[in-house]
């Protein structure tokens, strides 16, 4: 997996900025992951949702979203 985008943990509008960038760059909305994506729990602290060729990750260790491209070198 290749990290494409990480939510900024300092900005007060971090969530809005993250989803705007995800839409502008990749044409994805939250519902693409949460409503239609595949949800997996690889361990007790991380959740992943997969939609198309993208993986959205949320970890309790770092509670901010990260967007990955699957099968990237």
Rosetta constraint file for C-alpha pairs under 8 A:
AtomPair CA 1 CA 68 HARMONIC 5.92 0.50
AtomPair CA 1 CA 69 HARMONIC 5.54 0.50
AtomPair CA 1 CA 70 HARMONIC 4.70 0.50
AtomPair CA 1 CA 71 HARMONIC 5.56 0.50
AtomPair CA 1 CA 72 HARMONIC 5.28 0.50
AtomPair CA 1 CA 73 HARMONIC 7.34 0.50
AtomPair CA 2 CA 68 HARMONIC 5.26 0.50
AtomPair CA 2 CA 69 HARMONIC 5.12 0.50
AtomPair CA 2 CA 70 HARMONIC 6.68 0.50
AtomPair CA 2 CA 71 HARMONIC 7.73 0.50
AtomPair CA 2 CA 72 HARMONIC 5.51 0.50
AtomPair CA 2 CA 73 HARMONIC 7.16 0.50
AtomPair CA 3 CA 66 HARMONIC 7.17 0.50
AtomPair CA 3 CA 67 HARMONIC 6.09 0.50
AtomPair CA 3 CA 68 HARMONIC 4.43 0.50
AtomPair CA 3 CA 69 HARMONIC 6.48 0.50
AtomPair CA 4 CA 66 HARMONIC 7.68 0.50
AtomPair CA 4 CA 67 HARMONIC 5.59 0.50
AtomPair CA 4 CA 68 HARMONIC 5.27 0.50
AtomPair CA 4 CA 69 HARMONIC 6.56 0.50
AtomPair CA 5 CA 18 HARMONIC 7.80 0.50
AtomPair CA 5 CA 22 HARMONIC 7.91 0.50
AtomPair CA 5 CA 66 HARMONIC 5.80 0.50
AtomPair CA 5 CA 67 HARMONIC 5.13 0.50
AtomPair CA 5 CA 68 HARMONIC 7.09 0.50
AtomPair CA 6 CA 18 HARMONIC 7.39 0.50
AtomPair CA 6 CA 64 HARMONIC 7.40 0.50
AtomPair CA 6 CA 65 HARMONIC 6.07 0.50
AtomPair CA 6 CA 66 HARMONIC 4.40 0.50
AtomPair CA 6 CA 67 HARMONIC 6.33 0.50
AtomPair CA 7 CA 14 HARMONIC 6.06 0.50
AtomPair CA 7 CA 15 HARMONIC 6.82 0.50
AtomPair CA 7 CA 17 HARMONIC 7.83 0.50
AtomPair CA 7 CA 18 HARMONIC 5.44 0.50
AtomPair CA 7 CA 64 HARMONIC 5.64 0.50
AtomPair CA 7 CA 65 HARMONIC 5.38 0.50
AtomPair CA 7 CA 66 HARMONIC 6.24 0.50
AtomPair CA 8 CA 14 HARMONIC 5.45 0.50
AtomPair CA 8 CA 18 HARMONIC 7.69 0.50
AtomPair CA 8 CA 64 HARMONIC 7.54 0.50
AtomPair CA 9 CA 14 HARMONIC 6.65 0.50
AtomPair CA 9 CA 64 HARMONIC 6.72 0.50
AtomPair CA 10 CA 14 HARMONIC 7.25 0.50
AtomPair CA 13 CA 17 HARMONIC 6.10 0.50
AtomPair CA 14 CA 18 HARMONIC 6.02 0.50
AtomPair CA 15 CA 19 HARMONIC 6.36 0.50
AtomPair CA 16 CA 20 HARMONIC 6.10 0.50
AtomPair CA 17 CA 21 HARMONIC 6.19 0.50
AtomPair CA 18 CA 22 HARMONIC 6.23 0.50
AtomPair CA 19 CA 23 HARMONIC 6.12 0.50
AtomPair CA 19 CA 29 HARMONIC 6.97 0.50
AtomPair CA 19 CA 30 HARMONIC 7.36 0.50
AtomPair CA 20 CA 24 HARMONIC 6.01 0.50
AtomPair CA 21 CA 25 HARMONIC 5.80 0.50
AtomPair CA 21 CA 26 HARMONIC 7.89 0.50
AtomPair CA 22 CA 26 HARMONIC 5.48 0.50
AtomPair CA 22 CA 27 HARMONIC 6.55 0.50
AtomPair CA 22 CA 28 HARMONIC 5.86 0.50
AtomPair CA 22 CA 29 HARMONIC 7.17 0.50
AtomPair CA 23 CA 27 HARMONIC 4.28 0.50
AtomPair CA 23 CA 28 HARMONIC 4.83 0.50
AtomPair CA 23 CA 29 HARMONIC 5.98 0.50
AtomPair CA 28 CA 32 HARMONIC 6.25 0.50
AtomPair CA 29 CA 33 HARMONIC 7.38 0.50
AtomPair CA 30 CA 34 HARMONIC 6.08 0.50
AtomPair CA 31 CA 35 HARMONIC 4.90 0.50
AtomPair CA 31 CA 36 HARMONIC 6.70 0.50
AtomPair CA 32 CA 36 HARMONIC 5.33 0.50
AtomPair CA 32 CA 37 HARMONIC 5.97 0.50
AtomPair CA 32 CA 51 HARMONIC 6.30 0.50
AtomPair CA 33 CA 37 HARMONIC 4.24 0.50
AtomPair CA 33 CA 38 HARMONIC 7.23 0.50
AtomPair CA 33 CA 49 HARMONIC 5.59 0.50
AtomPair CA 33 CA 50 HARMONIC 6.25 0.50
AtomPair CA 33 CA 51 HARMONIC 5.54 0.50
AtomPair CA 33 CA 56 HARMONIC 7.31 0.50
AtomPair CA 34 CA 39 HARMONIC 7.90 0.50
AtomPair CA 34 CA 49 HARMONIC 7.01 0.50
AtomPair CA 36 CA 51 HARMONIC 7.26 0.50
AtomPair CA 37 CA 49 HARMONIC 5.70 0.50
AtomPair CA 37 CA 50 HARMONIC 5.11 0.50
AtomPair CA 37 CA 51 HARMONIC 4.71 0.50
AtomPair CA 37 CA 52 HARMONIC 8.00 0.50
AtomPair CA 38 CA 49 HARMONIC 5.28 0.50
AtomPair CA 38 CA 50 HARMONIC 5.05 0.50
AtomPair CA 38 CA 51 HARMONIC 6.77 0.50
AtomPair CA 39 CA 47 HARMONIC 7.29 0.50
AtomPair CA 39 CA 48 HARMONIC 5.74 0.50
AtomPair CA 39 CA 49 HARMONIC 4.47 0.50
AtomPair CA 39 CA 50 HARMONIC 6.62 0.50
AtomPair CA 40 CA 47 HARMONIC 6.06 0.50
AtomPair CA 40 CA 48 HARMONIC 5.28 0.50
AtomPair CA 40 CA 49 HARMONIC 6.37 0.50
AtomPair CA 41 CA 46 HARMONIC 6.17 0.50
AtomPair CA 41 CA 47 HARMONIC 4.87 0.50
AtomPair CA 41 CA 48 HARMONIC 6.34 0.50
AtomPair CA 42 CA 46 HARMONIC 6.42 0.50
AtomPair CA 42 CA 47 HARMONIC 6.85 0.50
AtomPair CA 42 CA 48 HARMONIC 7.65 0.50
AtomPair CA 43 CA 47 HARMONIC 7.75 0.50
AtomPair CA 45 CA 59 HARMONIC 5.61 0.50
AtomPair CA 45 CA 60 HARMONIC 5.11 0.50
AtomPair CA 45 CA 61 HARMONIC 6.86 0.50
AtomPair CA 46 CA 57 HARMONIC 7.04 0.50
AtomPair CA 46 CA 58 HARMONIC 5.76 0.50
AtomPair CA 46 CA 59 HARMONIC 4.19 0.50
AtomPair CA 46 CA 60 HARMONIC 6.26 0.50
AtomPair CA 47 CA 57 HARMONIC 5.80 0.50
AtomPair CA 47 CA 58 HARMONIC 5.32 0.50
AtomPair CA 47 CA 59 HARMONIC 6.29 0.50
AtomPair CA 48 CA 55 HARMONIC 6.51 0.50
AtomPair CA 48 CA 56 HARMONIC 5.55 0.50
AtomPair CA 48 CA 57 HARMONIC 4.52 0.50
AtomPair CA 48 CA 58 HARMONIC 6.49 0.50
AtomPair CA 49 CA 55 HARMONIC 5.67 0.50
AtomPair CA 49 CA 56 HARMONIC 5.17 0.50
AtomPair CA 49 CA 57 HARMONIC 6.59 0.50
AtomPair CA 50 CA 54 HARMONIC 5.76 0.50
AtomPair CA 50 CA 55 HARMONIC 4.47 0.50
AtomPair CA 50 CA 56 HARMONIC 6.35 0.50
AtomPair CA 51 CA 55 HARMONIC 6.46 0.50
AtomPair CA 53 CA 69 HARMONIC 6.09 0.50
AtomPair CA 53 CA 70 HARMONIC 5.42 0.50
AtomPair CA 53 CA 71 HARMONIC 7.89 0.50
AtomPair CA 54 CA 67 HARMONIC 6.90 0.50
AtomPair CA 54 CA 68 HARMONIC 5.62 0.50
AtomPair CA 54 CA 69 HARMONIC 4.76 0.50
AtomPair CA 54 CA 70 HARMONIC 5.60 0.50
AtomPair CA 55 CA 67 HARMONIC 5.80 0.50
AtomPair CA 55 CA 68 HARMONIC 5.02 0.50
AtomPair CA 55 CA 69 HARMONIC 6.34 0.50
AtomPair CA 55 CA 70 HARMONIC 6.54 0.50
AtomPair CA 56 CA 65 HARMONIC 6.73 0.50
AtomPair CA 56 CA 66 HARMONIC 5.78 0.50
AtomPair CA 56 CA 67 HARMONIC 4.73 0.50
AtomPair CA 56 CA 68 HARMONIC 6.39 0.50
AtomPair CA 57 CA 65 HARMONIC 5.67 0.50
AtomPair CA 57 CA 66 HARMONIC 5.21 0.50
AtomPair CA 57 CA 67 HARMONIC 6.46 0.50
AtomPair CA 57 CA 68 HARMONIC 7.86 0.50
AtomPair CA 58 CA 62 HARMONIC 7.49 0.50
AtomPair CA 58 CA 63 HARMONIC 6.11 0.50
AtomPair CA 58 CA 64 HARMONIC 5.99 0.50
AtomPair CA 58 CA 65 HARMONIC 5.04 0.50
AtomPair CA 58 CA 66 HARMONIC 6.70 0.50
AtomPair CA 59 CA 63 HARMONIC 5.33 0.50
AtomPair CA 59 CA 64 HARMONIC 7.05 0.50
AtomPair CA 59 CA 65 HARMONIC 7.76 0.50
